[in-house]
Amino acid sequence: MTAYAYVLWSKRLQKRYIGSCRDIEIRLKEHNRGRQRFTKGGIPWVVVYKEEYPDYSSARKREVYLKTGQGRKYLDDVLGD
């Protein structure tokens, strides 16, 4: 089953959030409903980057990498931050 590693952006907080999921549209709605403590204060969130993977395990590994220093630098380069 397809899964995603994704990056959300909050204009209000001027921060990004990195995560992984199976259905990115449903997950975005959950973030924007304020059900997650970290993302609650940054509503509205928008998807600014996503990568598709064949399974959740691969997407989760990529999420963990994107949260490292090297991964954040990669996102800075790709997103122009």
C-alpha positions in Angstrom: 0.0 0.0 0.0 1.3 3.4 -1.0 2.6 5.7 1.8 4.1 9.2 1.9 6.8 11.2 3.7 5.6 14.8 3.7 6.4 18.3 4.9 3.7 20.8 6.0 4.2 24.5 6.4 2.5 26.9 8.8 2.6 30.5 7.8 1.4 31.5 11.2 4.3 29.8 13.0 6.8 30.1 10.2 7.6 26.4 10.8 7.5 23.2 9.0 6.3 19.8 10.2 7.7 16.5 8.8 5.6 13.4 9.0 4.6 10.1 7.2 1.3 8.6 6.5 -0.7 6.3 4.2 -3.2 8.9 3.0 -1.9 12.4 2.8 -5.3 14.1 2.2 -6.8 12.6 5.4 -3.7 13.3 7.4 -3.7 17.0 6.4 -7.3 17.3 7.4 -6.4 15.8 10.8 -3.6 18.3 11.3 -5.9 21.2 10.3 -8.6 20.0 12.8 -6.2 20.6 15.6 -6.1 17.1 17.0 -2.3 16.9 17.2 -0.7 18.9 20.0 2.3 20.1 18.0 0.4 21.2 14.9 -2.6 22.6 16.7 -1.2 26.2 17.0 -0.1 26.4 13.4 -3.4 26.0 11.6 -3.8 26.2 8.6 -1.1 23.8 7.4 -0.3 23.3 3.8 1.6 20.5 2.1 4.8 21.9 0.6 6.6 18.7 -0.2 5.8 15.0 -0.5 7.5 11.8 -1.6 5.6 8.6 -2.4 6.8 5.2 -1.2 5.5 1.6 -1.8 5.0 1.0 1.9 4.7 2.8 5.2 8.0 1.4 6.5 9.9 3.1 3.7 8.0 6.4 4.2 8.7 6.3 7.9 12.5 5.8 7.3 12.5 8.8 5.0 10.6 10.8 7.6 13.3 10.0 10.2 16.0 11.0 7.8 14.3 14.3 6.9 14.3 15.1 10.6 18.1 14.8 10.8 20.5 17.7 10.2 21.3 16.4 6.7 17.6 15.9 5.9 16.8 19.4 7.1 19.5 20.8 4.9 18.2 18.7 1.9 14.7 20.3 2.5 16.2 23.7 2.8 17.8 23.2 -0.6 14.7 21.8 -2.2 12.3 24.2 -0.7 14.5 27.2 -0.9 14.4 28.0 2.8 
